[in-house]
Amino acid sequence: MTPSPDLIQELRASRPAAPADLRWRVRELAASEATPTAAPWSKLRLRLPARRFVLVALPAATVLALTTAGVLGLARSDAPSAEVLRGELAQTDKDSLESAVPETAPVQTETFGAGATPGAADAIAPDANRAQQISATLTVEVSDSDGVSDAAQKALDLTERLGGHVVSASVVTGEGANAAITLRVPVAKVQEAIVGLSALGSIVSQQVSIQDLQATLDQLERRERSVRAQIAVLVARLESEPLDAETRARLQARLQNLRAELRVLRRGLAGTRAEARMATIQLTVVTPESTGAVAPQSRLDRTLDEAVNVLVWEAVIALAILIIAAPFALVLLATWLGRRFYRRREEERLLATW
Amino acid sequence: MSLDAPRSADLDARSFATVAEELLDDVYGYLLYMTKNWALAEDLTSETFETALRRWKRFDPRRGTHRAWLLAIARSTALDWFRADSRRRKREERADAEDPRHDREPAFGEGFSAELEEALRALTAGEREVVALRVVLELDGDETAALLGISPTAVSTRLHRALAKLEERMRHHDAVA
């Protein structure tokens, strides 16, 4: 339906004009405009509509995240790689462990790294005139899984030939092949054993440790002699002297204690001598794959790796924030929408009733 | 005939006084149509310009004209008053007794014929509002839709319904006379 032109004309003709007193009031109000009401810094305030703000904020946040990742990646690429760090940490742990051993006797240790010659073990030679506990740790690298099996077999053969025995052995073939064997060989043959085992592959690391047991052995022997002498005296008294019942009982109890101590001393002496007779060698056979050895990365590769790591962490943090904030945002959005809907309905109602 | 008015190109930095002087009649006319009470329209017009002066620094010419901005403030002011009045009447439970909608005082003031005033009185505020904006103040469809928060189609529908009702009332008045 087209509205009547007369009606439109009449509506426009009767267009209301503000009364003079209202005009005067508004003029008076406008006259106060000259007084600055805004704070001086309000001009500096950046006014961006929400849509434009998002358009600016999103690329800015992306650039910031990438820049942070790049800078951190570049800074961290100077640091040693994770593998090297792990190796150093492992070595530090081992050192800590060794230093934690109670110093019952001075320990003489010599460690040789990759490329050491088999003869390097000669640097610490066992003293044939003293009781010593000798232990060696040896890691050799062979080319592949078959090499691990061969080396393990040769190690067992060598041990048998030298008059020793195997304490434990673990051989893994296939992917990540490696072998861990603990051997005991006569001290007199330990150098021969180390030389032979070192020849099984290229030496990755080698450590020989010697702990002197002679002082302990001497102490045990002295105590044993003393205890035996005391026992002999007591036995003589009990057999030859007329003793009252109480004294006899006391001496017999003392004799029993001494005999028990003698038994312990003899066991200790036997164990110490056994320790001094046989040396312990821990042999580890590895392949390049099982050690995870990789070619050193270039600075660019390390930078990229570190940058990706930082980006991943940034993404994780952003995701966590999103997960935490999402329910609140949804509640706020629902509240806002509900309030808006309610106000719209209320306005419609007011406009319909007025 | 076209109801569209040429879009005002006031993307400038005029003073508040200039804008107020130029648009006072528009704001007052709009509020008079909304409230159908000249005294109330005057009060709300004053309130609208006070609010506008406080927000003057925040006006962004890229988002609309001065007129649309002032009318939006006027609408919000009127709705706030309607809301407050509705609450007050509910609280006092005197709805009909003192309802200003039912007083017989000439509400629109001078310039309106008796039949036009009677016909306008019969419209709801929502209908009078769209007549004021589109016919009297000659805002275009998009501007009106943005101001009312509805679609241009809804504006058109509401306007035609209001004009039809107005015409019907006018015809009825003539017939009775």
Interface residues (C-beta under 8 A of the other chain):
Chain A: M1 P3 S4 P5 L7 I8 E10 L11 R12 S14 R15 P16 A17 A18 P19 D21 L22 R23 R25 V26 R27 L29 A30 A31 S32 E33 T37 A38 S42 R47 P49 R344 E346 E347 E348 L350 L351 A352 T353 W354
Chain B: M1 L3 S15 F16 A17 A20 E21 L24 D25 V27 Y28 G29 L32 Y33 M34 T35 K36 W38 A41 E42 T45 S46 F49 E50 L53 R54 W56 K57 D60 R63 L79 F82 R83 S86 R101 F108 G109 G111 F112 S113 L116 T124 A125 G126 E129 V131 V135 V136 E138 G149 H160 L163 A164 L166 E167 M170
